[in-house]
Amino acid sequence: MTWLITGGAGYIGAHVVRETLKSGRNVVILDDMSTGIATRIPDGVTLEEVTLVDKAGVEAVFAKHEITGVLHLAARKQVGESVEKPLYYWDENINGLTHLVGAMKNSGIKNLVFSSSAAVYGEPDIAPDALITEATHCLPINPYGATKLAGEWIAHALSASDDFHVAALRYFNVAGAGSPQLGDQFILNLVPIVFDALTKGNQPRVFGDDYPTPDGSCIRDYVHVQDLAEAHVAAMDYVERPDTTFAAINIGTGRGASVFEVLDMVREVTGLEVTPERIQRRAGDPAALTADVSRAAQLLDWQSKYDLRDIISSAWTAWQQTH
Ligand code: UDP
């Protein structure tokens, strides 16, 4: 069995590739290497350096390899950039997806695991201490989230029209490192932003301390990238089952942590002085996003193993190795 992993040279992709190989499946990576790193690709794994926007290039990859399933991780994923360049996001994330699933359909491949996001929920109208289930109304508030939701719709439609078997994994806040070489090299999310500030002698900034949460800062569900990678293997098993149609599945821990709690853990793990600066809210940040993870347990027989300490300490070890 050979699985095509798009975005396999990225931060999450590198972890997913390793877990897929461990599960006994072969892997081919499709990556445009715009944010991928070649040294993350394990020996013996073929890289097809192709952009999904290149329809003929994508079709050629399917003609060349005996692919049995697709894990589709490749996408543009910066919220702010998506607001500035919405057409670029729709082109890359949605036209790219149509080329990919079109090539799957032409080759008779039906098993698809799609990287979705908690961004599909937008700012859900629920109490800050409520959990988000997959039945929570989806109303994305930026083009990035909109492309993820539209991607789910395309995959859902193909499950009806062409018997695709689909798991759309709605990732919550992914952080940590499965090994010190595989850390997140981009400074775009809270944990790397905080490490970057501290190692430059600056203090982290908290975007808003007046939210309706116990300490006033936003609550998120931080999930270890290693747990996330294992969820992908469970999702491959799930879509390989003959009775699978389509399921959107939250991937988180079911436990929320506030920005201040994350910073407290950073202080404990690193031993550095952390005295955060409180600044104004960032536009578009919901007060709390914590996953109800019962569907993942039920359908995938998967649950997270790692906690916030594991996430921060593995991320810190990896950060020190590469910075
Ligand atoms: N955040 C913050 N300071 C920062 C970066 C992020 O207070 O320098 C907060 C942000 O408002 C959110 C949480 O940290 O509540 C996680 O932000 P991130 O951008 O990592 O992920 P998001 O939840 O927005 O997808």
Residues whose N, C-alpha, C, O or C-beta is under 5 A from the ligand:
A	BS01	UDP	L188 N189 L190 I193 R205 V206 F207 C218 R220 V259 R282 D285
